[in-house]
């Protein structure tokens, strides 16, 4: 994650990046189970110039020389990509970094509960597995997830689906 953020800063000449994909968990924890580390991409965008995400994709995105060299890449996305619960911006986990040239940069990562809820809102199979691992490992608390679920910026049917998903995740995590 640090390498990707530093490379993104070099490409865009920006200094603040919002990390919203699964790799945002690296901002909060280092001791993660392997199933939470499968992704070879870091989803991010420059906080002050989201339109420069396309430069990130072009320079160090999927299929780039960067990916061929290191085995991972950046996915430049927009702020609208993840559906996060209300107030997520105030809960970002900030990693202070330094670029190769000594310039101060930050990776502002989704807080684990907000990350898990954004994955629940997406509702893909891999997101279920990620969320279940986070709950089982004690990285997130079911009560906090439930309290924030109703503030997701999705329609009421999707919120209800997320609530059912949380019920199922709690049951599965308790069995493990």
N, C-alpha and C positions, 0 to 999 in steps of 0.2 A: 504494500500500500504506500509506504513512504517513497519508494522508488517511483511509482506511478505518479504520485502527487508532485514530486520534484520535477519529473520530466514534463508534466502538464504545465507547471509554472514556467519552465524554460520555453516551451512551445508558445504559450499564450501571453507571456509577460504579465501574468496575473499573480496575485499572492494569496488569495483565499479560495478554497475549493470546498464545495458541499459534496459529501460522499453519502449516497443514499442506497446503494445496493447491498447485497449480503456482506460484502467485505467491509462495510461500515462497522461491523461488529469488532473489527480489529482496533478500532479507536477506544473500545471499552475493556477489552479482555485480550490476554495473550494465551491463556491456558484454555484453548478451545478444543472440543472433540473434532476428530477428522471430518465428520459429516458436515460440519459448518464451514469447512475450508475448501470445498470442492471447486468453487468458481475460480476461473483463471482470469476473470475480468473485474475491474473496479469501476463501478458506475459513479460518475462525478460530473460536476460542471463548475466553471468559475463563478463564484458567488456574485461578483460585481459586474460580470459580463457573460451571462449564460449563453449568449449567441456565439461565443468563442469555443463552445463545446465541439463544434464541427472541426476546429483546428486540432483539438485533442484526438478526435477520431481519425483524422487524416494523418497525423504524425505518429501516434503510438497506439492506434486502434487495432481491431481485429484484422489479421492478415498483414500487418505491418512488419517491417524489419525488426522493430522493437519486440513484437511477439515472437518472431522466429528466433531472436537472440535469447530472450529471457523466459519464454514459455508462458507469459501472462501479458495482459494489455489493458488499456483504459477504454471504457465505453463512454464517450462524451454524450451526455443526455441533457434534457432540459428540466427545469424545476417542476414542470407539470407531470413528469414521468411517474413519480411515486405518489400514492395517496396516503398522506400522513395525518395522524390525529391533530386536532387543534392544539396550538401551542408548541409544536415540535421545534420551531426555530429557537425557542428559549431553552430547549433542553439539549441542544447539540453538544457533543463531546469534542472539545477542541484539542487538536494535537499541534503543538508548535514545532515547526521544522525549520531547517535552514537549507536553502538551495546550494548547489555546488559553488556558486559565486558568493555565498555568504549572506544572501538576501533572506529576510524572514518571510516564511510562508506558513499557512495553516491548512490543515485538513479538518473540516468540521463535519463530524460523523453523526449519523442518526443515533440517538440514545437507543439502547436495546429494545425497550418496550415499543417505541415508535417504529423501529425497524421491523419488529415481528408483526405489528399491526399492519404496516404497509404491505408486507408479504401476505398476510391473511386477506387483505383487500384484493390483492392480485389473484389469489386463489389457485395458483398452479401447484401441481403435485410436489415439485421440488421445494416450494415454499412451505408446504405442510411439514415436510421432513425437517426443514430448518427450524420452523417454529416449535415443533415437538422436541427437538434437541435442546433448544434454548430453555424451554420450560423444564424438561427433565434434568438438565444440568444446573438448574437454579439461577440461570442468567436473567430470567424474567419471572415475574410474579403474576399469577393468574388474576388476582384481584386488581392489580394495576391495569392489566390488559383489558379486563372487563370495564373498568371505569373510563378508559379512554376510547373504547370501541365505538361508542355512540357519537363521537366527535369526528369520525372519519368523513372526508368530503366525498361521499358516495351516496347513492340513493338508499332508501330505507330497506329495500329488498336485499341489497348487498350487505348492509349493516346486520340484518338478521342472519344472513349466511355466515358472516364473520362470527357472530355470537354462537351459532351452532358449531362452527369450526372450533372455537375456543372450548366449548363443552367437550367435543370429541378429543381435542388435544389434551385436555386435563385428564380425561379417562385413560387415554393411551399412555401418557407420561406417568401416571400413577401405577400402571401395570408393569412398567419397565423396571 
